Amino acid sequence: MKGLKKLALATAVAAAPFAAHAELKAMNDTAMGDVTGQAGVTIELETKVSIGQFKYTDEGSFAVNDIVLGGAGVTTGGAAAGYNDLLDQLKIDIDVQDDGDATIHVGTLDGNPIDWGMNVGSMELLAGNTGSDSTTLISNMSGWGNLARLDFRVDTATDHLNIQAAFDVQDMDFDVEFLGVGIRDMKITGAGANFDYDGDGQTLAGGATTEFGIDTTTAAGQQQLGVLTQFANVNLDVYKGNGLGASTATDVLRVDVNNVVMDMSIGSIEIGGASIGSIAMDNLAITDTKLAIYGH
């Protein structure tokens, strides 16, 4: 196997104990032989995660404090909407295709989008050994929404990890502490039927019958279009490659953003505790964007 394929399979194996640790048993040769011929592995999962602090240290440090990840109910707004605090109803399908490609599909047991919630106490910069200074960048972050699609594919022909996701943010609030700015009621949704997703000059609102190759006249196509138009869509490739342009860097982490399509709005921007208004972006599209990431 090539490098990325090993990584995907290792990740899948590492994730399995979260769902199966209560029934963990040694497998004999016969049992292993039975597994070999199966179509793939399915993991059902429900969880809630709390992290006291995540810290990245170079000379100084960047720290994220009091992290809680779970269902939408971990936030006040999500709980008020009737959601619980568990990230639940998850169904994760792991397969290795005939061509060697590895795929991981995150779906749901009940067919509904996965509700998610997140709280973060603060994000701050910390001085290194030479001082005790610190700056709080963001505080009081709380947000919830839905995940409609999450797919990973490791392509053995290119050694690319392709990630496709569709999600929304129903409500997010946070304070940009060091600037004295507050963001209230931020919302991210799909671009709707008036966006030309595949660049053919036609939109669904204008009567197009296909978009990104989806046949709108079929029931399956209608379901796919619901995910495409109602949720923010992200498609990107991650792989090892060279730097950009005149860069001489090699073996860097490359991230190619194929497309990001969404609508975004902020209900209120506060400065000094008073609102200065709201903003909205319709049909926000990020395409042909490439990043090369490496140490220095």
PyMOL commands that set and color helices and strands:
alter all, ss='L'
color gray80, all
select helices_A, chain A and resi 3-23+29-36+72-74+76-80+177-179+219-230
alter helices_A, ss='H'
color red, helices_A
select strands_A, chain A and resi 41-47+49-57+61-70+87-96+102-108+114-126+134-155+160-176+181-189+210-211+214-215+232-241+252-271+274-275+279-293
alter strands_A, ss='S'
color yellow, strands_A
deselect
rebuild
show_as cartoon
